[in-house]
Amino acid sequence: MTLRVVLLGYGTGGSVFHAPLITSVPGMVLRAVVTGNPERQEEVRRRYPGVAVLPDPAPVFDDPSHYDLMVIATPNRTHVPLATRALEAGLPVVIDKPIAVNSEQARRLAEIGPPVFPYHNRRWDGDFRTLRRLIAEGALGGIRRFESRFERWRPQVRESWKESADPADAGNIVYDLGTHLIDQAICLFGPPTHVYAELDTRRPGAVTPDDAFLALTHENGVRSHLWMSATAADLGPRFRVLGDKAAYVTHGMDIQEEALRAGRTPREHGWGQMPPETYGFLGVPGQARPVRTELGVWQEFYAGVVNALEHEGPPPVPIEDAIAGLEVIEAALRSAAGR
């Protein structure tokens, strides 16, 4: 069976992070895209001939029998209402991060029935896959500290719901970049037992945090130090992971986002391969060696969705991990507020 997919939203999320992956994975087909923007409607028709274009999701909810999966790539405040309607109609959902504004909303989604798949694609970054392999092989020994950064230099405030101070928009940088960093830490070391956070609003005209640091203490004693910023005039290491035998250090971002924005897809030769000059280094001072970066394979998230729905395999990202991540964000907000 081929999963028939309807994609809600065709902004950057839908057009860059979802549609090209959905159309690259065997076992699923993009049947419809929902967007009310005329220019985006034309872009869908141009890039995906034969895919239905709907101005709103009402026809999907009125008769969901034409679809097997809904992908929600709309603004954060709409995730829960749309997902609730889809789940109550019997449709499994993929929800872009964060799946909800708070952990209680996410728990309610999990209780409705059909599967909820949190879209935490950064688990399939090439450098993160490399790190997971090195840890599993014992190449670093026992992990002491996990340092991870998503930093950008974007000093101008943009007109976007992501810059909104309304809590319902979940617009601050911890919900945005931080969701990925927190999820990777949870994936490696489990939910933390303690959370400390520093949240700042640095840019003139900004009304929501745009520069943040989180320190997580995990049950096994590992400390995760996570930086996320739109105001970094110098970019630190992407990963700096310290073990009792060696360290693994990388710089720069996974190449897949850049490739998708340029119109490439995972169907192309060489997808997800980082160039040798970007490889991370493994070792100790004076004895570090480059380690070839694993392929980045964001499409494997959707392959996991097919496996879960068609073959009763495990979900690519357990919803429990997404709930734990939202609990970390809530704890970070309390910590930064001195509560």
C-alpha positions as CSV (number, residue, x, y, z in Angstrom):
1,M,0.0,0.0,0.0
2,T,1.1,3.6,-0.7
3,L,0.4,6.2,2.0
4,R,-1.6,9.1,0.6
5,V,-0.4,12.3,2.2
6,V,-2.0,15.7,2.6
7,L,0.4,18.5,3.5
8,L,-1.0,21.5,5.4
9,G,1.1,24.6,4.9
10,Y,3.5,25.5,2.1
11,G,5.7,28.2,3.6
12,T,9.3,27.4,4.3
13,G,8.3,24.4,6.4
14,G,6.1,22.7,3.9
15,S,8.0,23.6,0.8
16,V,11.6,23.0,2.1
17,F,11.4,20.6,5.0
18,H,8.5,18.3,4.0
19,A,7.3,18.2,0.4
20,P,10.7,17.3,-1.1
21,L,11.2,14.5,1.5
22,I,7.7,13.1,1.2
23,T,8.1,12.9,-2.6
24,S,11.5,11.1,-2.3
25,V,10.4,8.2,0.0
26,P,9.0,4.9,-1.4
27,G,5.7,4.0,0.1
28,M,4.1,7.4,0.2
29,V,2.7,9.9,-2.3
30,L,1.8,13.5,-2.0
31,R,-1.8,13.8,-2.9
32,A,-2.7,17.3,-1.8
33,V,-1.2,20.5,-0.4
34,V,-3.3,23.0,1.6
35,T,-2.3,26.7,1.3
36,G,-4.4,29.8,0.9
37,N,-1.5,31.8,-0.6
38,P,-2.0,32.2,-4.4
39,E,1.7,32.4,-5.1
40,R,2.4,29.3,-3.1
41,Q,-0.5,27.5,-4.9
42,E,1.1,28.2,-8.2
43,E,4.5,27.0,-6.9
44,V,2.9,23.7,-5.9
45,R,1.3,23.3,-9.3
46,R,4.6,24.1,-11.0
47,R,6.8,21.8,-8.9
48,Y,4.3,19.0,-8.2
49,P,2.0,18.6,-11.3
50,G,-1.0,16.5,-10.5
51,V,-1.0,17.2,-6.8
52,A,-4.3,18.7,-5.6
53,V,-4.1,22.3,-4.3
54,L,-6.7,23.2,-1.6
55,P,-7.2,26.7,-0.2
56,D,-8.2,25.4,3.2
57,P,-8.4,22.0,5.0
58,A,-12.2,21.8,5.3
59,P,-12.5,19.2,2.5
60,V,-9.9,17.0,4.2
61,F,-11.8,17.0,7.5
62,D,-15.1,16.6,5.8
63,D,-14.0,13.4,4.0
64,P,-10.6,12.1,5.3
65,S,-11.1,8.8,3.4
66,H,-8.9,10.1,0.5
67,Y,-5.8,10.3,2.8
68,D,-3.8,8.1,5.1
69,L,-1.5,10.7,6.7
70,M,-1.7,14.5,7.4
71,V,1.5,16.5,7.7
72,I,1.1,19.8,9.6
73,A,3.6,22.5,8.7
74,T,1.7,25.5,9.8
75,P,2.4,28.2,12.5
76,N,2.9,26.8,15.9
77,R,-0.3,28.0,17.5
78,T,-2.3,26.0,14.9
79,H,-0.6,22.6,15.5
80,V,-2.8,21.4,18.2
81,P,-6.2,22.4,16.8
82,L,-5.4,21.0,13.4
83,A,-3.9,17.8,14.8
84,T,-6.8,17.3,17.1
85,R,-9.3,17.5,14.2
86,A,-7.2,15.1,12.1
87,L,-6.8,12.6,14.9
88,E,-10.5,12.7,15.7
89,A,-11.1,12.0,12.0
90,G,-8.9,8.9,12.2
91,L,-5.9,10.4,10.4
92,P,-2.3,9.9,11.8
93,V,-0.3,13.1,11.8
94,V,3.2,14.3,11.4
95,I,3.6,17.6,13.3
96,D,6.4,20.0,12.7
97,K,8.3,21.0,15.9
98,P,7.2,21.9,18.4
99,I,4.2,19.6,18.3
100,A,2.4,21.8,20.9
101,V,2.9,24.9,23.0
102,N,3.1,22.9,26.2
103,S,3.5,19.4,27.4
104,E,-0.1,19.1,28.6
105,Q,-1.4,19.8,25.1
106,A,1.0,17.2,23.7
107,R,-0.2,14.5,26.2
108,R,-3.8,15.1,25.1
109,L,-2.8,14.6,21.5
110,A,-1.1,11.3,22.4
111,E,-4.3,10.1,24.1
112,I,-6.7,10.7,21.2
113,G,-5.8,7.6,19.2
114,P,-4.0,7.5,15.8
115,P,-0.2,7.9,15.9
116,V,1.4,11.3,16.3
117,F,4.8,11.6,14.7
118,P,6.9,14.6,16.0
119,Y,9.0,15.9,13.1
120,H,12.4,16.1,14.8
121,N,14.5,15.8,11.6
122,R,17.8,16.8,13.2
123,R,18.2,13.2,14.5
124,W,19.2,12.4,10.9
125,D,21.8,15.1,10.6
126,G,25.1,13.6,9.4
127,D,27.2,15.0,12.3
128,F,24.6,13.8,14.8
129,R,24.5,10.3,13.2
130,T,28.3,10.3,13.4
131,L,28.3,11.3,17.0
132,R,25.8,8.5,17.9
133,R,28.0,6.0,16.2
134,L,31.1,7.1,18.0
135,I,29.4,7.0,21.4
136,A,28.0,3.5,20.6
137,E,31.5,2.3,19.6
138,G,33.0,3.7,22.8
139,A,35.4,5.9,20.9
140,L,34.9,8.8,23.4
141,G,34.7,6.6,26.5
142,G,32.3,7.8,29.1
143,I,30.6,11.1,28.1
144,R,31.2,13.9,30.6
145,R,29.8,16.9,28.8
146,F,27.7,17.4,25.6
147,E,28.0,20.9,24.1
148,S,25.7,21.7,21.2
149,R,24.9,24.9,19.3
150,F,22.6,26.4,16.8
151,E,23.9,29.9,16.4
152,R,23.1,32.5,13.7
153,W,23.9,36.1,13.0
154,R,20.6,37.7,12.3
155,P,20.7,41.1,14.0
156,Q,17.6,42.5,12.3
157,V,14.2,41.5,13.7
158,R,12.0,40.0,11.0
159,E,8.2,40.3,10.5
160,S,7.1,36.8,11.6
161,W,5.0,35.0,14.2
162,K,8.4,33.5,15.3
163,E,9.2,36.9,16.7
164,S,5.9,37.2,18.6
165,A,5.7,37.7,22.3
166,D,2.3,36.0,22.5
167,P,2.9,32.7,24.4
168,A,0.3,31.0,22.1
169,D,2.7,31.5,19.2
170,A,5.6,29.7,20.9
171,G,7.7,32.1,19.0
172,N,10.9,32.4,21.1
173,I,14.2,30.9,20.1
174,V,14.0,28.0,22.6
175,Y,10.8,26.7,20.9
176,D,12.5,27.2,17.5
177,L,16.2,26.2,17.5
178,G,16.1,24.9,21.1
179,T,13.6,22.2,20.3
180,H,16.2,20.5,18.1
181,L,19.0,20.9,20.6
182,I,17.0,19.5,23.5
183,D,15.7,16.6,21.4
184,Q,19.2,15.6,20.4
185,A,20.3,15.7,24.1
186,I,17.3,13.6,25.1
187,C,17.9,11.1,22.2
188,L,21.5,10.6,23.4
189,F,21.1,10.7,27.2
190,G,17.4,10.6,28.2
191,P,15.3,13.3,29.8
192,P,17.2,15.5,32.3
193,T,16.7,15.6,36.0
194,H,17.6,19.3,36.4
195,V,17.3,22.3,34.0
196,Y,19.0,25.7,34.3
197,A,18.4,28.4,31.7
198,E,19.5,31.9,30.7
199,L,17.1,33.6,28.2
200,D,17.9,37.1,26.8
201,T,16.3,39.4,24.3
202,R,19.2,41.2,22.7
203,R,18.2,42.8,19.3
204,P,16.7,46.2,19.2
205,G,13.0,45.9,18.6
206,A,12.9,42.2,19.6
207,V,10.1,41.3,22.1
208,T,10.9,37.6,22.7
209,P,14.1,35.8,23.7
210,D,16.6,35.5,20.8
211,D,19.7,34.4,22.7
212,A,19.6,31.5,25.2
213,F,21.7,29.0,27.1
214,L,20.4,25.8,28.7
215,A,22.2,23.5,31.1
216,L,20.7,20.0,31.5
217,T,21.8,17.4,34.0
218,H,20.9,13.8,32.9
219,E,20.3,10.9,35.2
220,N,23.6,9.2,34.1
221,G,25.6,12.3,35.2
222,V,26.1,13.7,31.7
223,R,25.7,17.5,31.5
224,S,24.3,19.0,28.3
225,H,25.2,22.6,27.6
226,L,23.0,24.0,24.8
227,W,23.4,27.4,23.1
228,M,20.9,28.9,20.7
229,S,21.2,32.4,19.3
230,A,20.2,34.8,16.5
231,T,22.8,37.3,17.7
232,A,26.1,35.4,17.5
233,A,28.7,37.5,15.7
234,D,31.0,34.5,15.9
235,L,29.8,30.9,15.6
236,G,31.0,28.4,18.1
237,P,31.5,24.7,17.5
238,R,28.4,22.8,16.4
239,F,29.3,19.9,18.7
240,R,32.0,19.7,21.4
241,V,31.5,16.4,23.1
242,L,33.9,15.6,25.9
243,G,34.5,12.0,27.1
244,D,37.0,10.4,29.4
245,K,39.0,9.0,26.5
246,A,38.6,11.5,23.7
247,A,36.6,14.5,22.4
248,Y,34.6,14.9,19.2
249,V,34.4,18.5,17.8
250,T,32.6,19.7,14.7
251,H,31.9,23.1,13.1
252,G,29.2,24.2,10.7
253,M,25.7,23.0,9.9
254,D,24.5,19.8,8.3
255,I,24.3,20.4,4.5
256,Q,20.7,19.2,3.9
257,E,18.8,22.4,4.7
258,E,21.0,24.3,2.3
259,A,20.4,21.7,-0.4
260,L,16.7,21.6,0.0
261,R,16.5,25.4,-0.1
262,A,18.4,25.2,-3.4
263,G,15.8,22.9,-4.8
264,R,17.7,19.6,-4.5
265,T,16.1,16.4,-3.2
266,P,17.3,13.2,-1.6
267,R,16.7,11.4,-4.9
268,E,19.9,13.0,-6.2
269,H,23.4,11.4,-6.2
270,G,25.5,12.4,-3.2
271,W,22.6,13.6,-1.1
272,G,23.6,14.5,2.5
273,Q,27.4,14.0,2.0
274,M,29.5,16.6,3.8
275,P,32.8,17.7,2.1
276,P,36.0,16.4,3.7
277,E,37.0,19.9,4.9
278,T,34.0,20.0,7.2
279,Y,34.7,16.6,8.9
280,G,34.8,16.7,12.7
281,F,37.9,15.7,14.7
282,L,38.1,12.9,17.3
283,G,40.9,12.6,19.8
284,V,42.8,14.5,22.5
285,P,45.0,17.6,22.2
286,G,47.8,17.1,19.7
287,Q,46.4,13.7,18.6
288,A,43.0,14.5,17.0
289,R,42.1,13.0,13.6
290,P,39.4,13.8,11.2
291,V,36.4,11.5,11.1
292,R,34.3,11.1,8.0
293,T,30.8,12.5,8.6
294,E,27.9,10.0,8.0
295,L,25.4,10.8,5.3
296,G,22.6,13.2,6.4
297,V,19.4,11.4,5.7
298,W,16.3,13.4,6.7
299,Q,14.3,11.3,4.4
300,E,14.7,8.4,6.8
301,F,12.2,10.1,9.1
302,Y,9.5,9.6,6.6
303,A,10.8,6.1,5.8
304,G,10.2,5.4,9.5
305,V,6.7,6.8,9.3
306,V,6.0,4.3,6.4
307,N,7.5,1.5,8.5
308,A,5.4,2.4,11.5
309,L,2.1,2.7,9.7
310,E,2.5,-0.1,7.2
311,H,4.6,-2.6,9.1
312,E,3.9,-1.8,12.8
313,G,7.4,-0.7,13.3
314,P,8.5,1.7,16.0
315,P,7.9,5.4,15.4
316,P,10.9,7.3,14.1
317,V,10.6,9.7,17.0
318,P,8.5,8.6,20.1
319,I,6.0,11.2,21.1
320,E,7.2,10.7,24.7
321,D,10.5,12.3,23.7
322,A,8.6,15.3,22.3
323,I,6.7,15.6,25.5
324,A,9.9,15.4,27.5
325,G,11.4,18.1,25.3
326,L,8.4,20.4,26.0
327,E,8.8,19.7,29.7
328,V,12.4,20.9,29.4
329,I,11.3,24.1,27.7
330,E,8.8,24.7,30.5
331,A,11.4,24.2,33.1
332,A,13.8,26.5,31.2
333,L,11.2,29.3,31.2
334,R,10.7,28.9,34.9
335,S,14.4,28.8,35.6
336,A,15.1,32.0,33.6
337,A,12.2,33.7,35.4
338,G,13.7,32.8,38.8
339,R,10.9,30.4,39.7
